[in-house]
Amino acid sequence: MDFLDRVAYRLRERYGDEMEKQTVVLPSRRAGLWLTRSLARLTDKPLWSPSLLTVSELFRTFTGLLPADSDTQIFELYNVFRKLFGEEMSFDDFWPWGEVIINDFNDIDLYMADAGKLYSNISDLKEIDAVFGGLTDEQVEIIRGFWKSFNPSTSASEARLRFCSVWQKMAPLYTAFRESMKAKGMAGDGMLCREVAEKALSGQLQVPEGRRWHIVGLNALNNCEKTLFRYLKQMGVAEFYWDDDHFFMDDTEHKASLFIRENRRIFGNAVGKPDTSLHDPPGGLWQIIDAPTDTSQARMVAQLLEDEEITGEDDPTSTAVILADEKLLMPVLGSLPPSVEDVNVTMGHPFRLTSLYSFLKQLMALIRSARKSDGYISFRSDDVLSLLRHQYFRLLAGTEGDIVVREIIKANMIRVNASVLGERFGLKQLFTVPEGGPEIPEHLVAVMENLEEATFTAETDGPSLSVDREYLRMAIHSTVRLANLIRSYSLDIKPDTCLRLLDRVFRKMIVPFSGEPLRGIQVMGVLETRALEFRNIIFLSLNEGIFPRMSYDNTYIPYNIRRAFGLPTVNEHESIYSYYFFRLLRKPARGWFLYNSTSGGLNTGEMSRYLVRMSYSPLFTPRHRTVHINVGRSRLMAESLSREQEHNMILLSRYGKNSEANKFLSPSAVNTWLNCRMRFYYRYVCGMPEEEMLEKEIDQRRFGNIMHEALRRLYSTVKGSADAVKEVSKMAGEREQIRETIIATAMDEMHWDRPELLSGKGVIIIDVLERYARELLLYDSRHSDLRLLHLEEDFTGTFTVASAGARTEVMVGGRADRIDMTDGAVRVVDYKTGAPKRDAITIEGLFDEEKDKRNDAVLQALFYCALIRQIHRGRLVLPTIYWIQQLSSADFTPYTRAPGLEGPEALYEEWKTIMSDFQMHLELTLNKIFADNEDFTMTSFRRRCACCPYRTLCRR
Ligand code: SF4
């Protein structure tokens, strides 16, 4: 029989006729519901239900003090602190400190410690006996040991002095804080319990007549609880039911039994002996499963439920999915199989993991980044983009946000004007910036209220947004509460402080999920399992560090002092966790215990100490199992994609002669094909643009663009001139003009104003560009003759290819940097700002897809040579690469090391041969590009994937 069934049986047996006079105190509301169910099953007649309370609710029934939440307590504590010690600390600095102090004060109260003694500063060890009269010898010895090793008068390190300075403020702060709270009729949890317990100790606690209390299923008790329970016991109005029918009760060393033994000794056990022999060993089939990731743990839940045909339909006590790490709630719910129709979730979901939190964070980042100049407010474009891309912004502004995102990126804006955004979206309020800190919470509330309204509008044709509304209401409630606290304590909080406070409040929030607990698979946190039992349990995140938790709440009270004054330490926490875990093993027929075996971040990858204990205990003999991730390439794209007719139809509709699109296949497209056919497919068949990013710095691509355009602007004055060399030489000496041309070009390219461009690294980049431009002008000025024919002009041509079962003409072409003439030769000049490639080339090598280091630049220049050679019949038309970084070196040559291309002195016949060779290979390649049977394959040179914009598609 389950523990709660046995409690229900005893209650029914003894108090069946006066159930309405009974108050049952349980560890959780869920346990109360289950007890009611057990009671209902014992009779088919109508029956009064007993009153059901949790322990905190029990204490509240004995006092008129109102419970205060931790934020209110911190504000009050700061108020008291200022009165006692002046304004030595800002509220911002005080908050984290205040959180720790409130926790410590709470522990002191719950364990009824003497704060005056606890916070004494014992510099003279002889004083110890006098100060700590009333403590046991062992406690005094622990305190003596601590102060002896700590004493700052013997070793005054800065940390010790700081500790002492904080320590000596604590006792007066504790007393004044309690008085202040009490005067306002409020109390924190600990203070409220202590108030009740002290009344009980002094015999002044009024207990309603005729009522009986039943304390059910608790484990570790603090001193306030013990005091109250003892009082009720002495008055003969309380009975105690401890869940002690467990194998570990036979083992005095087992940590799980620590508190139950003590409770049983003090209060006795009214639950009676179980119907089976006492402390049967657990009889389930156990599996310990190590999973490589958190996601695979969540998926494993679905697989187990399916494989074991568990649907949760039979009995709500049949199956529990227990999450030691609340982070896994959403992944688990998201991967439940369709066979599971009813799920009951009772656990908290951290608000910090919701999308609403990320939206609020982005909104707060926007406020932080606001800058006022010339009467205008502007935001950092990064913050604007993050906000505009958020799903909640879509709720407010539809798809207009996407359009504005593209515009901001295209214009490469560094800051975005607030009023422009407000008008564009009709959301002026969202883009206004509150004047001071205290106004910020109201601003956020107004935005959240708009969002809430938008959820109703969006729902007319979309999915239910009721969960989002729950999040919103909770966040609005907490924000309004913070605003009220700031106002009522008249704190002049700076905007930054207020944003930090809001963030802390949001990060602490837990969204409570509670459903109909008597149906379906039960998904719950560990605390929710108290007093309940299940036939199947699936327990997730049983990792050392998570269960038991390694980081306990911060405290200023050193470990030894905590021990001496009976405050809980890590040892007590461990016993509590041990009880939570091992008590769950009494009933199950099957149990699966999962942990994440990959170390990373805070996770050590080790299984919890309780699983280790299970593994080595003859009582359990669990099976061990490993979940493997299927590493087969489940890619979006296969390594090779077969050519379909449809692909060629698309290509011809773009590049076919007389096609509507009227586009030209550029030399870059040919290079792309030769470097990676798959990349060609994405770019030129699918037409996927390479993602444009907001650039906050002048990267290599932008550097090249500025260089090309600045040179075009500089050389445009000498284009066509017969005296170009002289003019170029003069220009090379006009440093200011070169610099100004570069600055103007860079401002246009980056869409930045002059101060923005010339701040930080920008000025260094402009210096480099200026030097390169001068070196190029000087280099050109050394030519004996030079005539500039074309600057940044388009050249096109046609080629005939076999495609889609017919021969068809396709358009090729592109924009050449510059075409000039010198020493009787025409040159296709390509400016290159990257690292020079000086290898000798062969035409075959230029088109060899299997060659790792092809020379794209020469192929591109030769491509234009092939297009214009007909215009310059009888002349050499030479590919000429200006490797800008190399221009000043003595042995630099812009020509290609290949017979026929080595400069104006090259032999015409050799040039003709190499050009017809090039033409032939180009035709062959174009034919492949348009062929019916050439597949799109991924490159075998993975190095090329590193900077490819499509690598997420290829998963490379
Ligand atoms: S990621 Fe690699 S294989 Fe894929 S398209 Fe880019 S270069 Fe080709």
Residues whose N, C-alpha, C, O or C-beta is under 5 A from the ligand:
A	BS01	SF4	C676 M678 R679 M938 T939 R944 C945 C948 Y950 R951 C954 R956
